[in-house]
Amino acid sequence: MTDPKPELAGFHRQVLMEDMMETVGVEQFDVVDLDGGQSYIRARANCHACECKDACSNWLSANAAGDPQPFCPNASLFQTVKG
């Protein structure tokens, strides 16, 4: 899937990350509270640089809940926060 407008690519990634956190049962504020927001900032950068956007989008479309997925560069962070 290609972003219809390149200037919206960052926004699309932000939505994917928020959707992934919700789907795997991770609260955004718990990630921010983990270490003063540093992990959250790194997670955003990881998501923005990730090459698995299509896999992420497809998995989110097919799943209402689940565990962090191996293709996600933030899977270990989400699993840690999820507990």
N, C-alpha and C positions, 0 to 999 in steps of 0.2 A: 504494500500500500504506500503510495507516495502522498506526501502532504500537498494539498491543493495549492497552497501559497507558502513559499519558503519562509516568509516572515512569521508564519504561524507555527513553524516546526517546534520551537521551544515550548509554546503553549500546549501543543499536542502532547509532547513528552511529559509536561507537568500533569496533564490530565491522566495519562497512562500511569504515572507513578502514584497519583492519588487513588486511582481505581484499583491498582494492584494492592496498595496498602489496605484499602477497604475490603477487598476480596479475600486477602489472607488474614484479616482480623488484626491489623496493626493500626493503632491510633497515631495520627500525625504528631500530636503533642507529646506522645511517649518517645518518639524518635528525637524530637527537638529537645526534650528534657534529659535525654541520655547523657549528653556531655556539653551542654550549653549551646547546642545547635550545630556543632561541628560535624557530627555524623549525618545530620540532615543535609547540610551543604554538600558533603561528599556524595551522598546518595543522589542528590539532584544532578551533580556533575556526572556521576556514573550513568544515570538514566539518559542524560543528554548525549553522552558519547556512545551509548549502547547500539550495537548493530542488530539487535534482535527485536526491533520495533514491531515487525509484522507478527512474529511468534507471540510477542506480548499481547498485542491487540487481538489476535485470534484466540489465545488462551482466555483472555478476559471476556471475550464475547461468548465463549462456550462454557464458562464456569462462574457460578454465583458465589462460590466459596471454595477454599482449598488451601494448600500449603504453598509457601514460596517456591517458585519453580527454578530448576537448575540453570535455565538460560538467563535468569535475571541476575545482573551484577550486584544487586542489593539483597539477594536471597538470604545470605548469612546474617546481615543486619536485621532484616525483618524477622528471621527465626529467633534471633537473640532477644529482640524486643517483645516478640510474641510469647516467648518463654516456653 
